Amino acid sequence: MTFRDIFKSGFMENMTAVLMLDMVTALALAFLLGLYIFFIYRKTYSGVMYSPGFGVTLIGLALITTMLIMTVASNVVLSLGMVGALSIVRFRAAIKEPVDILFLFWSIAVGIVLAAGLIPLAVFGSIFIGIVLLLFASKKTPDTPYILIIHCEDERRETETKEYVKKRVKKMNLKSKSVSDGIIELNYEVRLIDDDSSFVNKLQKTDGVSRVVLVSYNGDYMV
């Protein structure tokens, strides 16, 4: 068959290249595995703000990829058109969490593998990946980092506050310091002793301290 013969082939003839049973099976499995990926994403998420819309995107991505790859595999002409169409698409949505990229590629990979007819690989591979992610997500760090924000009136209060906090935490590092309108703002990264944060209440009542905030910190964002 020459390249000219390919373009002469009828549209309906190419449409029958994919069996109805194969389409239904692949799309149904893509939907089920997409739900599974959504479940794993929800269970392992540890970012700033959970977005249910992203989970729905994972399901839709698995379905769309399956449909797209089955179309490409069944029709050379359409595959060339899709390559040209997708080449002009630009995705500008920012990925806030690095682990989100993993789930995006996972959904795409499931669609590709299912469309290729490798159903056992898609099913058992997804189960294995989900178990690995759940195991790593269940492991908590021994010392959860926190950011302690303190507003002091003067340098003397700053020194006293520093010494007070240092005696009541495991570890303390100054992350930033800013001065404005007579207020000194201190941002410390601290590790609590036995998750005891009662010193924050006492620190708030100290003369010369106007504000004290303790927030969880995952290394990139404040939670």
QUIDAFEN-V649319 format. One record per residue. N is the residue number from 1. D_CENTER is the distance of its C-alpha to the mean C-alpha in Angstrom with 1 decimal. Layout:
n->N d_center->D_CENTER
n->N d_center->D_CENTER
This chain:
n->1 d_center->46.5
n->2 d_center->46.4
n->3 d_center->43.8
n->4 d_center->46.3
n->5 d_center->46.4
n->6 d_center->42.7
n->7 d_center->42.9
n->8 d_center->46.0
n->9 d_center->44.4
n->10 d_center->44.2
n->11 d_center->41.1
n->12 d_center->41.8
n->13 d_center->42.5
n->14 d_center->39.0
n->15 d_center->37.4
n->16 d_center->39.0
n->17 d_center->37.4
n->18 d_center->34.5
n->19 d_center->35.8
n->20 d_center->34.9
n->21 d_center->34.2
n->22 d_center->31.8
n->23 d_center->29.9
n->24 d_center->29.8
n->25 d_center->28.7
n->26 d_center->25.9
n->27 d_center->24.5
n->28 d_center->24.9
n->29 d_center->23.1
n->30 d_center->20.3
n->31 d_center->20.0
n->32 d_center->20.2
n->33 d_center->17.7
n->34 d_center->15.3
n->35 d_center->15.9
n->36 d_center->15.4
n->37 d_center->11.9
n->38 d_center->11.2
n->39 d_center->12.9
n->40 d_center->11.1
n->41 d_center->7.6
n->42 d_center->9.7
n->43 d_center->11.5
n->44 d_center->9.1
n->45 d_center->6.8
n->46 d_center->8.2
n->47 d_center->7.1
n->48 d_center->9.9
n->49 d_center->10.1
n->50 d_center->8.9
n->51 d_center->9.5
n->52 d_center->11.6
n->53 d_center->12.1
n->54 d_center->8.8
n->55 d_center->9.8
n->56 d_center->13.2
n->57 d_center->12.1
n->58 d_center->11.1
n->59 d_center->14.6
n->60 d_center->16.3
n->61 d_center->15.0
n->62 d_center->16.4
n->63 d_center->19.6
n->64 d_center->20.1
n->65 d_center->19.6
n->66 d_center->22.1
n->67 d_center->24.6
n->68 d_center->24.3
n->69 d_center->24.9
n->70 d_center->27.8
n->71 d_center->29.3
n->72 d_center->29.2
n->73 d_center->30.7
n->74 d_center->33.5
n->75 d_center->34.6
n->76 d_center->35.0
n->77 d_center->36.0
n->78 d_center->32.9
n->79 d_center->30.7
n->80 d_center->32.3
n->81 d_center->31.8
n->82 d_center->28.1
n->83 d_center->27.6
n->84 d_center->29.5
n->85 d_center->27.6
n->86 d_center->24.1
n->87 d_center->25.3
n->88 d_center->25.8
n->89 d_center->22.4
n->90 d_center->20.3
n->91 d_center->16.6
n->92 d_center->16.2
n->93 d_center->13.1
n->94 d_center->11.2
n->95 d_center->7.6
n->96 d_center->7.0
n->97 d_center->4.3
n->98 d_center->5.7
n->99 d_center->4.0
n->100 d_center->2.8
n->101 d_center->6.4
n->102 d_center->7.4
n->103 d_center->7.1
n->104 d_center->8.8
n->105 d_center->11.4
n->106 d_center->11.8
n->107 d_center->12.8
n->108 d_center->15.0
n->109 d_center->16.6
n->110 d_center->17.5
n->111 d_center->19.2
n->112 d_center->21.0
n->113 d_center->22.2
n->114 d_center->23.4
n->115 d_center->25.2
n->116 d_center->26.9
n->117 d_center->28.3
n->118 d_center->26.7
n->119 d_center->25.9
n->120 d_center->26.2
n->121 d_center->23.9
n->122 d_center->21.2
n->123 d_center->21.8
n->124 d_center->22.4
n->125 d_center->19.8
n->126 d_center->17.0
n->127 d_center->18.6
n->128 d_center->18.7
n->129 d_center->15.1
n->130 d_center->14.2
n->131 d_center->16.8
n->132 d_center->15.7
n->133 d_center->12.1
n->134 d_center->13.9
n->135 d_center->16.4
n->136 d_center->14.3
n->137 d_center->12.4
n->138 d_center->15.9
n->139 d_center->17.3
n->140 d_center->17.5
n->141 d_center->18.7
n->142 d_center->22.5
n->143 d_center->22.4
n->144 d_center->19.7
n->145 d_center->20.0
n->146 d_center->21.0
n->147 d_center->22.1
n->148 d_center->25.7
n->149 d_center->27.0
n->150 d_center->30.8
n->151 d_center->33.3
n->152 d_center->36.8
n->153 d_center->40.0
n->154 d_center->41.6
n->155 d_center->41.4
n->156 d_center->43.3
n->157 d_center->40.8
n->158 d_center->38.0
n->159 d_center->39.8
n->160 d_center->40.6
n->161 d_center->37.0
n->162 d_center->35.7
n->163 d_center->38.2
n->164 d_center->37.6
n->165 d_center->33.8
n->166 d_center->34.3
n->167 d_center->36.5
n->168 d_center->34.0
n->169 d_center->30.8
n->170 d_center->30.1
n->171 d_center->28.8
n->172 d_center->28.8
n->173 d_center->27.8
n->174 d_center->28.5
n->175 d_center->25.5
n->176 d_center->27.3
n->177 d_center->30.6
n->178 d_center->31.9
n->179 d_center->35.3
n->180 d_center->36.3
n->181 d_center->39.2
n->182 d_center->40.4
n->183 d_center->37.0
n->184 d_center->35.3
n->185 d_center->31.5
n->186 d_center->30.2
n->187 d_center->26.6
n->188 d_center->26.5
n->189 d_center->23.9
n->190 d_center->25.4
n->191 d_center->25.2
n->192 d_center->26.9
n->193 d_center->29.7
n->194 d_center->29.1
n->195 d_center->26.6
n->196 d_center->29.7
n->197 d_center->29.1
n->198 d_center->32.6
n->199 d_center->33.6
n->200 d_center->31.6
n->201 d_center->34.0
n->202 d_center->37.0
n->203 d_center->35.7
n->204 d_center->35.4
n->205 d_center->39.1
n->206 d_center->40.3
n->207 d_center->42.6
n->208 d_center->41.2
n->209 d_center->37.5
n->210 d_center->36.4
n->211 d_center->32.7
n->212 d_center->30.4
n->213 d_center->26.6
n->214 d_center->24.5
n->215 d_center->20.7
n->216 d_center->18.0
n->217 d_center->16.3
n->218 d_center->13.3
n->219 d_center->14.5
n->220 d_center->12.9
n->221 d_center->13.0
n->222 d_center->15.5
n->223 d_center->14.5
